């Protein structure tokens, strides 16, 4: 699992982090993980797969429709764009 080192953290910030961790009954490390998770993966974020699945359900897309789209799809690799 990846690890992160945070350098040059002010004493005030470190104390505040430890106090916040104590309020949530967890270690400073666990508190930092929670803060980072909330910052980069907020609960209300758009989840593309979920959004596409919901659109498919709303319009009544069936497995047969998806299979037909897959059969009709051009499976050749894309060619790079030529800019001249």
mmCIF file of the N, C-alpha and C atoms, coordinates in Angstrom:
data_MODEL
# 
_entry.id   MODEL 
# 
loop_
_atom_site.group_PDB 
_atom_site.id 
_atom_site.type_symbol 
_atom_site.label_atom_id 
_atom_site.label_alt_id 
_atom_site.label_comp_id 
_atom_site.label_asym_id 
_atom_site.label_entity_id 
_atom_site.label_seq_id 
_atom_site.pdbx_PDB_ins_code 
_atom_site.Cartn_x 
_atom_site.Cartn_y 
_atom_site.Cartn_z 
_atom_site.occupancy 
_atom_site.B_iso_or_equiv 
_atom_site.pdbx_formal_charge 
_atom_site.auth_seq_id 
_atom_site.auth_comp_id 
_atom_site.auth_asym_id 
_atom_site.auth_atom_id 
_atom_site.pdbx_PDB_model_num 
ATOM 1   N N  . UNK A 1 1  ? 0.856   -1.183 0.000   1.00 0.00 ? 1  UNK A N  1 
ATOM 2   C CA . UNK A 1 1  ? 0.000   0.000  0.000   1.00 0.00 ? 1  UNK A CA 1 
ATOM 3   C C  . UNK A 1 1  ? 0.894   1.235  0.000   1.00 0.00 ? 1  UNK A C  1 
ATOM 4   N N  . UNK A 1 2  ? 0.562   2.238  -0.792  1.00 0.00 ? 2  UNK A N  1 
ATOM 5   C CA . UNK A 1 2  ? 1.382   3.448  -0.862  1.00 0.00 ? 2  UNK A CA 1 
ATOM 6   C C  . UNK A 1 2  ? 1.413   4.199  0.462   1.00 0.00 ? 2  UNK A C  1 
ATOM 7   N N  . UNK A 1 3  ? 2.502   4.908  0.677   1.00 0.00 ? 3  UNK A N  1 
ATOM 8   C CA . UNK A 1 3  ? 2.654   5.739  1.873   1.00 0.00 ? 3  UNK A CA 1 
ATOM 9   C C  . UNK A 1 3  ? 2.988   7.158  1.435   1.00 0.00 ? 3  UNK A C  1 
ATOM 10  N N  . UNK A 1 4  ? 2.596   8.122  2.240   1.00 0.00 ? 4  UNK A N  1 
ATOM 11  C CA . UNK A 1 4  ? 2.841   9.528  1.939   1.00 0.00 ? 4  UNK A CA 1 
ATOM 12  C C  . UNK A 1 4  ? 3.550   10.164 3.127   1.00 0.00 ? 4  UNK A C  1 
ATOM 13  N N  . UNK A 1 5  ? 4.554   10.968 2.856   1.00 0.00 ? 5  UNK A N  1 
ATOM 14  C CA . UNK A 1 5  ? 5.234   11.742 3.889   1.00 0.00 ? 5  UNK A CA 1 
ATOM 15  C C  . UNK A 1 5  ? 4.896   13.202 3.660   1.00 0.00 ? 5  UNK A C  1 
ATOM 16  N N  . UNK A 1 6  ? 4.483   13.885 4.706   1.00 0.00 ? 6  UNK A N  1 
ATOM 17  C CA . UNK A 1 6  ? 4.161   15.308 4.599   1.00 0.00 ? 6  UNK A CA 1 
ATOM 18  C C  . UNK A 1 6  ? 5.232   16.077 5.363   1.00 0.00 ? 6  UNK A C  1 
ATOM 19  N N  . UNK A 1 7  ? 5.991   16.856 4.633   1.00 0.00 ? 7  UNK A N  1 
ATOM 20  C CA . UNK A 1 7  ? 7.068   17.645 5.235   1.00 0.00 ? 7  UNK A CA 1 
ATOM 21  C C  . UNK A 1 7  ? 6.598   19.068 5.496   1.00 0.00 ? 7  UNK A C  1 
ATOM 22  N N  . UNK A 1 8  ? 7.271   19.701 6.422   1.00 0.00 ? 8  UNK A N  1 
ATOM 23  C CA . UNK A 1 8  ? 7.064   21.122 6.744   1.00 0.00 ? 8  UNK A CA 1 
ATOM 24  C C  . UNK A 1 8  ? 5.632   21.431 7.174   1.00 0.00 ? 8  UNK A C  1 
ATOM 25  N N  . UNK A 1 9  ? 5.027   20.524 7.925   1.00 0.00 ? 9  UNK A N  1 
ATOM 26  C CA . UNK A 1 9  ? 3.705   20.758 8.499   1.00 0.00 ? 9  UNK A CA 1 
ATOM 27  C C  . UNK A 1 9  ? 3.894   21.614 9.746   1.00 0.00 ? 9  UNK A C  1 
ATOM 28  N N  . UNK A 1 10 ? 3.168   22.690 9.858   1.00 0.00 ? 10 UNK A N  1 
ATOM 29  C CA . UNK A 1 10 ? 3.349   23.588 11.004  1.00 0.00 ? 10 UNK A CA 1 
ATOM 30  C C  . UNK A 1 10 ? 2.924   22.895 12.298  1.00 0.00 ? 10 UNK A C  1 
ATOM 31  N N  . UNK A 1 11 ? 3.510   23.335 13.393  1.00 0.00 ? 11 UNK A N  1 
ATOM 32  C CA . UNK A 1 11 ? 3.164   22.788 14.716  1.00 0.00 ? 11 UNK A CA 1 
ATOM 33  C C  . UNK A 1 11 ? 1.683   22.989 15.009  1.00 0.00 ? 11 UNK A C  1 
ATOM 34  N N  . UNK A 1 12 ? 1.159   24.153 14.621  1.00 0.00 ? 12 UNK A N  1 
ATOM 35  C CA . UNK A 1 12 ? -0.253  24.452 14.878  1.00 0.00 ? 12 UNK A CA 1 
ATOM 36  C C  . UNK A 1 12 ? -1.157  23.469 14.140  1.00 0.00 ? 12 UNK A C  1 
ATOM 37  N N  . UNK A 1 13 ? -0.811  23.200 12.890  1.00 0.00 ? 13 UNK A N  1 
ATOM 38  C CA . UNK A 1 13 ? -1.602  22.261 12.096  1.00 0.00 ? 13 UNK A CA 1 
ATOM 39  C C  . UNK A 1 13 ? -1.509  20.863 12.682  1.00 0.00 ? 13 UNK A C  1 
ATOM 40  N N  . UNK A 1 14 ? -0.319  20.477 13.106  1.00 0.00 ? 14 UNK A N  1 
ATOM 41  C CA . UNK A 1 14 ? -0.131  19.149 13.692  1.00 0.00 ? 14 UNK A CA 1 
ATOM 42  C C  . UNK A 1 14 ? -0.951  19.003 14.974  1.00 0.00 ? 14 UNK A C  1 
ATOM 43  N N  . UNK A 1 15 ? -0.934  20.037 15.819  1.00 0.00 ? 15 UNK A N  1 
ATOM 44  C CA . UNK A 1 15 ? -1.732  19.996 17.055  1.00 0.00 ? 15 UNK A CA 1 
ATOM 45  C C  . UNK A 1 15 ? -3.224  19.920 16.740  1.00 0.00 ? 15 UNK A C  1 
ATOM 46  N N  . UNK A 1 16 ? -3.657  20.720 15.752  1.00 0.00 ? 16 UNK A N  1 
ATOM 47  C CA . UNK A 1 16 ? -5.075  20.717 15.378  1.00 0.00 ? 16 UNK A CA 1 
ATOM 48  C C  . UNK A 1 16 ? -5.482  19.350 14.831  1.00 0.00 ? 16 UNK A C  1 
ATOM 49  N N  . UNK A 1 17 ? -4.605  18.730 14.064  1.00 0.00 ? 17 UNK A N  1 
ATOM 50  C CA . UNK A 1 17 ? -4.881  17.401 13.514  1.00 0.00 ? 17 UNK A CA 1 
ATOM 51  C C  . UNK A 1 17 ? -5.026  16.374 14.636  1.00 0.00 ? 17 UNK A C  1 
ATOM 52  N N  . UNK A 1 18 ? -4.125  16.438 15.609  1.00 0.00 ? 18 UNK A N  1 
ATOM 53  C CA . UNK A 1 18 ? -4.197  15.502 16.731  1.00 0.00 ? 18 UNK A CA 1 
ATOM 54  C C  . UNK A 1 18 ? -5.466  15.720 17.556  1.00 0.00 ? 18 UNK A C  1 
ATOM 55  N N  . UNK A 1 19 ? -5.862  16.992 17.715  1.00 0.00 ? 19 UNK A N  1 
ATOM 56  C CA . UNK A 1 19 ? -7.090  17.288 18.469  1.00 0.00 ? 19 UNK A CA 1 
ATOM 57  C C  . UNK A 1 19 ? -8.306  16.777 17.705  1.00 0.00 ? 19 UNK A C  1 
ATOM 58  N N  . UNK A 1 20 ? -8.318  16.987 16.404  1.00 0.00 ? 20 UNK A N  1 
ATOM 59  C CA . UNK A 1 20 ? -9.438  16.502 15.580  1.00 0.00 ? 20 UNK A CA 1 
ATOM 60  C C  . UNK A 1 20 ? -9.511  14.984 15.625  1.00 0.00 ? 20 UNK A C  1 
ATOM 61  N N  . UNK A 1 21 ? -8.364  14.330 15.553  1.00 0.00 ? 21 UNK A N  1 
ATOM 62  C CA . UNK A 1 21 ? -8.326  12.866 15.618  1.00 0.00 ? 21 UNK A CA 1 
ATOM 63  C C  . UNK A 1 21 ? -8.884  12.381 16.957  1.00 0.00 ? 21 UNK A C  1 
ATOM 64  N N  . UNK A 1 22 ? -8.519  13.055 18.029  1.00 0.00 ? 22 UNK A N  1 
ATOM 65  C CA . UNK A 1 22 ? -9.019  12.665 19.360  1.00 0.00 ? 22 UNK A CA 1 
ATOM 66  C C  . UNK A 1 22 ? -10.541 12.824 19.430  1.00 0.00 ? 22 UNK A C  1 
ATOM 67  N N  . UNK A 1 23 ? -11.070 13.868 18.814  1.00 0.00 ? 23 UNK A N  1 
ATOM 68  C CA . UNK A 1 23 ? -12.527 14.079 18.801  1.00 0.00 ? 23 UNK A CA 1 
ATOM 69  C C  . UNK A 1 23 ? -13.242 12.937 18.083  1.00 0.00 ? 23 UNK A C  1 
ATOM 70  N N  . UNK A 1 24 ? -12.588 12.360 17.076  1.00 0.00 ? 24 UNK A N  1 
ATOM 71  C CA . UNK A 1 24 ? -13.189 11.273 16.310  1.00 0.00 ? 24 UNK A CA 1 
ATOM 72  C C  . UNK A 1 24 ? -12.748 9.896  16.797  1.00 0.00 ? 24 UNK A C  1 
ATOM 73  N N  . UNK A 1 25 ? -12.047 9.877  17.938  1.00 0.00 ? 25 UNK A N  1 
ATOM 74  C CA . UNK A 1 25 ? -11.573 8.617  18.541  1.00 0.00 ? 25 UNK A CA 1 
ATOM 75  C C  . UNK A 1 25 ? -10.737 7.783  17.578  1.00 0.00 ? 25 UNK A C  1 
ATOM 76  N N  . UNK A 1 26 ? -9.813  8.434  16.894  1.00 0.00 ? 26 UNK A N  1 
ATOM 77  C CA . UNK A 1 26 ? -8.910  7.698  16.019  1.00 0.00 ? 26 UNK A CA 1 
ATOM 78  C C  . UNK A 1 26 ? -7.509  8.319  16.084  1.00 0.00 ? 26 UNK A C  1 
ATOM 79  N N  . UNK A 1 27 ? -6.560  7.607  15.515  1.00 0.00 ? 27 UNK A N  1 
ATOM 80  C CA . UNK A 1 27 ? -5.177  8.090  15.503  1.00 0.00 ? 27 UNK A CA 1 
ATOM 81  C C  . UNK A 1 27 ? -5.041  9.245  14.517  1.00 0.00 ? 27 UNK A C  1 
ATOM 82  N N  . UNK A 1 28 ? -3.942  9.987  14.652  1.00 0.00 ? 28 UNK A N  1 
ATOM 83  C CA . UNK A 1 28 ? -3.686  11.084 13.716  1.00 0.00 ? 28 UNK A CA 1 
ATOM 84  C C  . UNK A 1 28 ? -3.561  10.531 12.296  1.00 0.00 ? 28 UNK A C  1 
ATOM 85  N N  . UNK A 1 29 ? -2.940  9.371  12.152  1.00 0.00 ? 29 UNK A N  1 
ATOM 86  C CA . UNK A 1 29 ? -2.799  8.760  10.827  1.00 0.00 ? 29 UNK A CA 1 
ATOM 87  C C  . UNK A 1 29 ? -4.164  8.397  10.239  1.00 0.00 ? 29 UNK A C  1 
ATOM 88  N N  . UNK A 1 30 ? -5.032  7.812  11.044  1.00 0.00 ? 30 UNK A N  1 
ATOM 89  C CA . UNK A 1 30 ? -6.372  7.458  10.570  1.00 0.00 ? 30 UNK A CA 1 
ATOM 90  C C  . UNK A 1 30 ? -7.169  8.715  10.225  1.00 0.00 ? 30 UNK A C  1 
ATOM 91  N N  . UNK A 1 31 ? -6.960  9.777  11.003  1.00 0.00 ? 31 UNK A N  1 
ATOM 92  C CA . UNK A 1 31 ? -7.649  11.042 10.728  1.00 0.00 ? 31 UNK A CA 1 
ATOM 93  C C  . UNK A 1 31 ? -7.180  11.629 9.399   1.00 0.00 ? 31 UNK A C  1 
ATOM 94  N N  . UNK A 1 32 ? -5.881  11.559 9.127   1.00 0.00 ? 32 UNK A N  1 
ATOM 95  C CA . UNK A 1 32 ? -5.361  12.060 7.856   1.00 0.00 ? 32 UNK A CA 1 
ATOM 96  C C  . UNK A 1 32 ? -5.925  11.263 6.687   1.00 0.00 ? 32 UNK A C  1 
ATOM 97  N N  . UNK A 1 33 ? -6.033  9.942  6.854   1.00 0.00 ? 33 UNK A N  1 
ATOM 98  C CA . UNK A 1 33 ? -6.623  9.117  5.792   1.00 0.00 ? 33 UNK A CA 1 
ATOM 99  C C  . UNK A 1 33 ? -8.069  9.538  5.527   1.00 0.00 ? 33 UNK A C  1 
ATOM 100 N N  . UNK A 1 34 ? -8.817  9.758  6.610   1.00 0.00 ? 34 UNK A N  1 
ATOM 101 C CA . UNK A 1 34 ? -10.221 10.157 6.465   1.00 0.00 ? 34 UNK A CA 1 
ATOM 102 C C  . UNK A 1 34 ? -10.338 11.508 5.764   1.00 0.00 ? 34 UNK A C  1 
ATOM 103 N N  . UNK A 1 35 ? -9.473  12.453 6.124   1.00 0.00 ? 35 UNK A N  1 
ATOM 104 C CA . UNK A 1 35 ? -9.498  13.777 5.507   1.00 0.00 ? 35 UNK A CA 1 
ATOM 105 C C  . UNK A 1 35 ? -9.177  13.675 4.022   1.00 0.00 ? 35 UNK A C  1 
ATOM 106 N N  . UNK A 1 36 ? -8.144  12.907 3.678   1.00 0.00 ? 36 UNK A N  1 
ATOM 107 C CA . UNK A 1 36 ? -7.769  12.756 2.272   1.00 0.00 ? 36 UNK A CA 1 
ATOM 108 C C  . UNK A 1 36 ? -8.866  12.056 1.470   1.00 0.00 ? 36 UNK A C  1 
ATOM 109 N N  . UNK A 1 37 ? -9.453  11.005 2.040   1.00 0.00 ? 37 UNK A N  1 
ATOM 110 C CA . UNK A 1 37 ? -10.550 10.293 1.352   1.00 0.00 ? 37 UNK A CA 1 
ATOM 111 C C  . UNK A 1 37 ? -11.702 11.245 1.072   1.00 0.00 ? 37 UNK A C  1 
ATOM 112 N N  . UNK A 1 38 ? -12.090 12.034 2.065   1.00 0.00 ? 38 UNK A N  1 
ATOM 113 C CA . UNK A 1 38 ? -13.211 12.961 1.899   1.00 0.00 ? 38 UNK A CA 1 
ATOM 114 C C  . UNK A 1 38 ? -12.889 14.033 0.855   1.00 0.00 ? 38 UNK A C  1 
ATOM 115 N N  . UNK A 1 39 ? -11.620 14.430 0.782   1.00 0.00 ? 39 UNK A N  1 
ATOM 116 C CA . UNK A 1 39 ? -11.232 15.490 -0.158  1.00 0.00 ? 39 UNK A CA 1 
ATOM 117 C C  . UNK A 1 39 ? -11.202 14.994 -1.593  1.00 0.00 ? 39 UNK A C  1 
ATOM 118 N N  . UNK A 1 40 ? -10.698 13.798 -1.811  1.00 0.00 ? 40 UNK A N  1 
ATOM 119 C CA . UNK A 1 40 ? -10.529 13.342 -3.191  1.00 0.00 ? 40 UNK A CA 1 
ATOM 120 C C  . UNK A 1 40 ? -11.620 12.399 -3.667  1.00 0.00 ? 40 UNK A C  1 
ATOM 121 N N  . UNK A 1 41 ? -12.399 11.871 -2.752  1.00 0.00 ? 41 UNK A N  1 
ATOM 122 C CA . UNK A 1 41 ? -13.494 10.971 -3.133  1.00 0.00 ? 41 UNK A CA 1 
ATOM 123 C C  . UNK A 1 41 ? -14.767 11.339 -2.372  1.00 0.00 ? 41 UNK A C  1 
ATOM 124 N N  . UNK A 1 42 ? -15.299 12.533 -2.624  1.00 0.00 ? 42 UNK A N  1 
ATOM 125 C CA . UNK A 1 42 ? -16.496 12.955 -1.882  1.00 0.00 ? 42 UNK A CA 1 
ATOM 126 C C  . UNK A 1 42 ? -17.692 12.052 -2.183  1.00 0.00 ? 42 UNK A C  1 
ATOM 127 N N  . UNK A 1 43 ? -18.591 11.949 -1.211  1.00 0.00 ? 43 UNK A N  1 
ATOM 128 C CA . UNK A 1 43 ? -19.756 11.058 -1.355  1.00 0.00 ? 43 UNK A CA 1 
ATOM 129 C C  . UNK A 1 43 ? -20.642 11.432 -2.529  1.00 0.00 ? 43 UNK A C  1 
ATOM 130 N N  . UNK A 1 44 ? -20.777 12.706 -2.814  1.00 0.00 ? 44 UNK A N  1 
ATOM 131 C CA . UNK A 1 44 ? -21.675 13.146 -3.875  1.00 0.00 ? 44 UNK A CA 1 
ATOM 132 C C  . UNK A 1 44 ? -21.042 13.175 -5.248  1.00 0.00 ? 44 UNK A C  1 
ATOM 133 N N  . UNK A 1 45 ? -19.871 12.563 -5.393  1.00 0.00 ? 45 UNK A N  1 
ATOM 134 C CA . UNK A 1 45 ? -19.180 12.637 -6.685  1.00 0.00 ? 45 UNK A CA 1 
ATOM 135 C C  . UNK A 1 45 ? -19.930 11.855 -7.752  1.00 0.00 ? 45 UNK A C  1 
ATOM 136 N N  . UNK A 1 46 ? -19.742 12.269 -8.978  1.00 0.00 ? 46 UNK A N  1 
ATOM 137 C CA . UNK A 1 46 ? -20.368 11.568 -10.098 1.00 0.00 ? 46 UNK A CA 1 
ATOM 138 C C  . UNK A 1 46 ? -19.580 10.297 -10.367 1.00 0.00 ? 46 UNK A C  1 
ATOM 139 N N  . UNK A 1 47 ? -20.253 9.199  -10.343 1.00 0.00 ? 47 UNK A N  1 
ATOM 140 C CA . UNK A 1 47 ? -19.633 7.918  -10.662 1.00 0.00 ? 47 UNK A CA 1 
ATOM 141 C C  . UNK A 1 47 ? -20.120 7.544  -12.050 1.00 0.00 ? 47 UNK A C  1 
ATOM 142 N N  . UNK A 1 48 ? -19.206 7.589  -13.011 1.00 0.00 ? 48 UNK A N  1 
ATOM 143 C CA . UNK A 1 48 ? -19.563 7.448  -14.417 1.00 0.00 ? 48 UNK A CA 1 
ATOM 144 C C  . UNK A 1 48 ? -20.301 6.146  -14.710 1.00 0.00 ? 48 UNK A C  1 
ATOM 145 N N  . UNK A 1 49 ? -19.809 5.027  -14.202 1.00 0.00 ? 49 UNK A N  1 
ATOM 146 C CA . UNK A 1 49 ? -20.464 3.744  -14.455 1.00 0.00 ? 49 UNK A CA 1 
ATOM 147 C C  . UNK A 1 49 ? -21.883 3.714  -13.916 1.00 0.00 ? 49 UNK A C  1 
ATOM 148 N N  . UNK A 1 50 ? -22.065 4.243  -12.717 1.00 0.00 ? 50 UNK A N  1 
ATOM 149 C CA . UNK A 1 50 ? -23.394 4.294  -12.112 1.00 0.00 ? 50 UNK A CA 1 
ATOM 150 C C  . UNK A 1 50 ? -24.321 5.194  -12.931 1.00 0.00 ? 50 UNK A C  1 
ATOM 151 N N  . UNK A 1 51 ? -23.796 6.350  -13.378 1.00 0.00 ? 51 UNK A N  1 
ATOM 152 C CA . UNK A 1 51 ? -24.606 7.279  -14.171 1.00 0.00 ? 51 UNK A CA 1 
ATOM 153 C C  . UNK A 1 51 ? -25.026 6.646  -15.500 1.00 0.00 ? 51 UNK A C  1 
ATOM 154 N N  . UNK A 1 52 ? -24.094 5.977  -16.167 1.00 0.00 ? 52 UNK A N  1 
ATOM 155 C CA . UNK A 1 52 ? -24.426 5.334  -17.450 1.00 0.00 ? 52 UNK A CA 1 
ATOM 156 C C  . UNK A 1 52 ? -25.434 4.207  -17.261 1.00 0.00 ? 52 UNK A C  1 
ATOM 157 N N  . UNK A 1 53 ? -25.270 3.439  -16.206 1.00 0.00 ? 53 UNK A N  1 
ATOM 158 C CA . UNK A 1 53 ? -26.200 2.352  -15.920 1.00 0.00 ? 53 UNK A CA 1 
ATOM 159 C C  . UNK A 1 53 ? -27.610 2.899  -15.669 1.00 0.00 ? 53 UNK A C  1 
ATOM 160 N N  . UNK A 1 54 ? -27.691 3.997  -14.928 1.00 0.00 ? 54 UNK A N  1 
ATOM 161 C CA . UNK A 1 54 ? -28.989 4.615  -14.649 1.00 0.00 ? 54 UNK A CA 1 
ATOM 162 C C  . UNK A 1 54 ? -29.640 5.121  -15.931 1.00 0.00 ? 54 UNK A C  1 
ATOM 163 N N  . UNK A 1 55 ? -28.859 5.715  -16.819 1.00 0.00 ? 55 UNK A N  1 
ATOM 164 C CA . UNK A 1 55 ? -29.401 6.197  -18.097 1.00 0.00 ? 55 UNK A CA 1 
ATOM 165 C C  . UNK A 1 55 ? -29.945 5.017  -18.901 1.00 0.00 ? 55 UNK A C  1 
ATOM 166 N N  . UNK A 1 56 ? -29.188 3.919  -18.936 1.00 0.00 ? 56 UNK A N  1 
ATOM 167 C CA . UNK A 1 56 ? -29.636 2.729  -19.649 1.00 0.00 ? 56 UNK A CA 1 
ATOM 168 C C  . UNK A 1 56 ? -30.939 2.194  -19.097 1.00 0.00 ? 56 UNK A C  1 
ATOM 169 N N  . UNK A 1 57 ? -31.064 2.170  -17.770 1.00 0.00 ? 57 UNK A N  1 
ATOM 170 C CA . UNK A 1 57 ? -32.305 1.696  -17.140 1.00 0.00 ? 57 UNK A CA 1 
ATOM 171 C C  . UNK A 1 57 ? -33.474 2.618  -17.479 1.00 0.00 ? 57 UNK A C  1 
ATOM 172 N N  . UNK A 1 58 ? -33.192 3.929  -17.430 1.00 0.00 ? 58 UNK A N  1 
ATOM 173 C CA . UNK A 1 58 ? -34.249 4.905  -17.683 1.00 0.00 ? 58 UNK A CA 1 
ATOM 174 C C  . UNK A 1 58 ? -34.814 4.789  -19.094 1.00 0.00 ? 58 UNK A C  1 
ATOM 175 N N  . UNK A 1 59 ? -33.947 4.528  -20.080 1.00 0.00 ? 59 UNK A N  1 
ATOM 176 C CA . UNK A 1 59 ? -34.435 4.443  -21.461 1.00 0.00 ? 59 UNK A CA 1 
ATOM 177 C C  . UNK A 1 59 ? -34.838 3.027  -21.850 1.00 0.00 ? 59 UNK A C  1 
ATOM 178 N N  . UNK A 1 60 ? -34.695 2.088  -20.922 1.00 0.00 ? 60 UNK A N  1 
ATOM 179 C CA . UNK A 1 60 ? -35.141 0.724  -21.179 1.00 0.00 ? 60 UNK A CA 1 
ATOM 180 C C  . UNK A 1 60 ? -34.171 -0.112 -21.998 1.00 0.00 ? 60 UNK A C  1 
ATOM 181 N N  . UNK A 1 61 ? -32.882 0.185  -21.929 1.00 0.00 ? 61 UNK A N  1 
ATOM 182 C CA . UNK A 1 61 ? -31.869 -0.572 -22.668 1.00 0.00 ? 61 UNK A CA 1 
ATOM 183 C C  . UNK A 1 61 ? -31.808 -2.002 -22.131 1.00 0.00 ? 61 UNK A C  1 
ATOM 184 N N  . UNK A 1 62 ? -31.805 -2.966 -23.034 1.00 0.00 ? 62 UNK A N  1 
ATOM 185 C CA . UNK A 1 62 ? -31.755 -4.370 -22.620 1.00 0.00 ? 62 UNK A CA 1 
ATOM 186 C C  . UNK A 1 62 ? -30.416 -4.985 -23.020 1.00 0.00 ? 62 UNK A C  1 
ATOM 187 N N  . UNK A 1 63 ? -30.149 -6.188 -22.519 1.00 0.00 ? 63 UNK A N  1 
ATOM 188 C CA . UNK A 1 63 ? -28.929 -6.901 -22.896 1.00 0.00 ? 63 UNK A CA 1 
ATOM 189 C C  . UNK A 1 63 ? -28.890 -7.144 -24.400 1.00 0.00 ? 63 UNK A C  1 
ATOM 190 N N  . UNK A 1 64 ? -30.037 -7.411 -24.991 1.00 0.00 ? 64 UNK A N  1 
ATOM 191 C CA . UNK A 1 64 ? -30.103 -7.621 -26.445 1.00 0.00 ? 64 UNK A CA 1 
ATOM 192 C C  . UNK A 1 64 ? -29.684 -6.352 -27.191 1.00 0.00 ? 64 UNK A C  1 
ATOM 193 N N  . UNK A 1 65 ? -30.090 -5.190 -26.684 1.00 0.00 ? 65 UNK A N  1 
ATOM 194 C CA . UNK A 1 65 ? -29.689 -3.917 -27.300 1.00 0.00 ? 65 UNK A CA 1 
ATOM 195 C C  . UNK A 1 65 ? -28.176 -3.751 -27.226 1.00 0.00 ? 65 UNK A C  1 
ATOM 196 N N  . UNK A 1 66 ? -27.600 -4.053 -26.080 1.00 0.00 ? 66 UNK A N  1 
ATOM 197 C CA . UNK A 1 66 ? -26.154 -3.915 -25.904 1.00 0.00 ? 66 UNK A CA 1 
ATOM 198 C C  . UNK A 1 66 ? -25.416 -4.869 -26.836 1.00 0.00 ? 66 UNK A C  1 
ATOM 199 N N  . UNK A 1 67 ? -25.899 -6.088 -26.942 1.00 0.00 ? 67 UNK A N  1 
ATOM 200 C CA . UNK A 1 67 ? -25.270 -7.058 -27.841 1.00 0.00 ? 67 UNK A CA 1 
ATOM 201 C C  . UNK A 1 67 ? -25.334 -6.592 -29.290 1.00 0.00 ? 67 UNK A C  1 
ATOM 202 N N  . UNK A 1 68 ? -26.457 -6.007 -29.700 1.00 0.00 ? 68 UNK A N  1 
ATOM 203 C CA . UNK A 1 68 ? -26.588 -5.490 -31.066 1.00 0.00 ? 68 UNK A CA 1 
ATOM 204 C C  . UNK A 1 68 ? -25.599 -4.346 -31.298 1.00 0.00 ? 68 UNK A C  1 
ATOM 205 N N  . UNK A 1 69 ? -25.436 -3.483 -30.319 1.00 0.00 ? 69 UNK A N  1 
ATOM 206 C CA . UNK A 1 69 ? -24.471 -2.384 -30.445 1.00 0.00 ? 69 UNK A CA 1 
ATOM 207 C C  . UNK A 1 69 ? -23.046 -2.923 -30.564 1.00 0.00 ? 69 UNK A C  1 
ATOM 208 N N  . UNK A 1 70 ? -22.734 -3.951 -29.787 1.00 0.00 ? 70 UNK A N  1 
ATOM 209 C CA . UNK A 1 70 ? -21.393 -4.534 -29.839 1.00 0.00 ? 70 UNK A CA 1 
ATOM 210 C C  . UNK A 1 70 ? -21.126 -5.183 -31.201 1.00 0.00 ? 70 UNK A C  1 
ATOM 211 N N  . UNK A 1 71 ? -22.129 -5.839 -31.770 1.00 0.00 ? 71 UNK A N  1 
ATOM 212 C CA . UNK A 1 71 ? -21.951 -6.461 -33.088 1.00 0.00 ? 71 UNK A CA 1 
ATOM 213 C C  . UNK A 1 71 ? -21.743 -5.407 -34.176 1.00 0.00 ? 71 UNK A C  1 
ATOM 214 N N  . UNK A 1 72 ? -22.419 -4.274 -34.058 1.00 0.00 ? 72 UNK A N  1 
ATOM 215 C CA . UNK A 1 72 ? -22.344 -3.230 -35.075 1.00 0.00 ? 72 UNK A CA 1 
ATOM 216 C C  . UNK A 1 72 ? -21.111 -2.343 -34.912 1.00 0.00 ? 72 UNK A C  1 
ATOM 217 N N  . UNK A 1 73 ? -20.453 -2.425 -33.803 1.00 0.00 ? 73 UNK A N  1 
ATOM 218 C CA . UNK A 1 73 ? -19.311 -1.558 -33.513 1.00 0.00 ? 73 UNK A CA 1 
ATOM 219 C C  . UNK A 1 73 ? -18.111 -1.901 -34.391 1.00 0.00 ? 73 UNK A C  1 
ATOM 220 N N  . UNK A 1 74 ? -17.419 -0.880 -34.853 1.00 0.00 ? 74 UNK A N  1 
ATOM 221 C CA . UNK A 1 74 ? -16.192 -1.071 -35.640 1.00 0.00 ? 74 UNK A CA 1 
ATOM 222 C C  . UNK A 1 74 ? -15.083 -1.439 -34.654 1.00 0.00 ? 74 UNK A C  1 
ATOM 223 N N  . UNK A 1 75 ? -14.577 -2.658 -34.747 1.00 0.00 ? 75 UNK A N  1 
ATOM 224 C CA . UNK A 1 75 ? -13.581 -3.117 -33.777 1.00 0.00 ? 75 UNK A CA 1 
ATOM 225 C C  . UNK A 1 75 ? -12.146 -2.900 -34.234 1.00 0.00 ? 75 UNK A C  1 
ATOM 226 N N  . UNK A 1 76 ? -11.975 -2.262 -35.399 1.00 0.00 ? 76 UNK A N  1 
ATOM 227 C CA . UNK A 1 76 ? -10.616 -1.982 -35.862 1.00 0.00 ? 76 UNK A CA 1 
ATOM 228 C C  . UNK A 1 76 ? -9.994  -0.906 -34.982 1.00 0.00 ? 76 UNK A C  1 
ATOM 229 N N  . UNK A 1 77 ? -8.676  -0.962 -34.766 1.00 0.00 ? 77 UNK A N  1 
ATOM 230 C CA . UNK A 1 77 ? -8.023  0.093  -33.967 1.00 0.00 ? 77 UNK A CA 1 
ATOM 231 C C  . UNK A 1 77 ? -8.177  1.450  -34.640 1.00 0.00 ? 77 UNK A C  1 
ATOM 232 N N  . UNK A 1 78 ? -8.295  2.472  -33.828 1.00 0.00 ? 78 UNK A N  1 
ATOM 233 C CA . UNK A 1 78 ? -8.417  3.831  -34.370 1.00 0.00 ? 78 UNK A CA 1 
ATOM 234 C C  . UNK A 1 78 ? -7.102  4.245  -35.017 1.00 0.00 ? 78 UNK A C  1 
ATOM 235 N N  . UNK A 1 79 ? -7.217  5.001  -36.078 1.00 0.00 ? 79 UNK A N  1 
ATOM 236 C CA . UNK A 1 79 ? -6.034  5.519  -36.772 1.00 0.00 ? 79 UNK A CA 1 
ATOM 237 C C  . UNK A 1 79 ? -5.740  6.909  -36.214 1.00 0.00 ? 79 UNK A C  1 
ATOM 238 N N  . UNK A 1 80 ? -4.463  7.229  -36.072 1.00 0.00 ? 80 UNK A N  1 
ATOM 239 C CA . UNK A 1 80 ? -4.130  8.572  -35.573 1.00 0.00 ? 80 UNK A CA 1 
ATOM 240 C C  . UNK A 1 80 ? -4.586  9.648  -36.537 1.00 0.00 ? 80 UNK A C  1 
ATOM 241 N N  . UNK A 1 81 ? -4.914  10.780 -35.985 1.00 0.00 ? 81 UNK A N  1 
ATOM 242 C CA . UNK A 1 81 ? -5.372  11.902 -36.788 1.00 0.00 ? 81 UNK A CA 1 
ATOM 243 C C  . UNK A 1 81 ? -4.200  12.477 -37.576 1.00 0.00 ? 81 UNK A C  1 
ATOM 244 N N  . UNK A 1 82 ? -4.443  12.831 -38.826 1.00 0.00 ? 82 UNK A N  1 
ATOM 245 C CA . UNK A 1 82 ? -3.396  13.431 -39.654 1.00 0.00 ? 82 UNK A CA 1 
ATOM 246 C C  . UNK A 1 82 ? -3.631  14.942 -39.716 1.00 0.00 ? 82 UNK A C  1 
ATOM 247 N N  . UNK A 1 83 ? -2.653  15.653 -39.237 1.00 0.00 ? 83 UNK A N  1 
ATOM 248 C CA . UNK A 1 83 ? -2.751  17.127 -39.276 1.00 0.00 ? 83 UNK A CA 1 
ATOM 249 C C  . UNK A 1 83 ? -1.700  17.623 -40.257 1.00 0.00 ? 83 UNK A C  1 
ATOM 250 N N  . UNK A 1 84 ? -2.165  18.175 -41.322 1.00 0.00 ? 84 UNK A N  1 
ATOM 251 C CA . UNK A 1 84 ? -1.230  18.640 -42.361 1.00 0.00 ? 84 UNK A CA 1 
ATOM 252 C C  . UNK A 1 84 ? -1.402  20.095 -42.639 1.00 0.00 ? 84 UNK A C  1 
# 
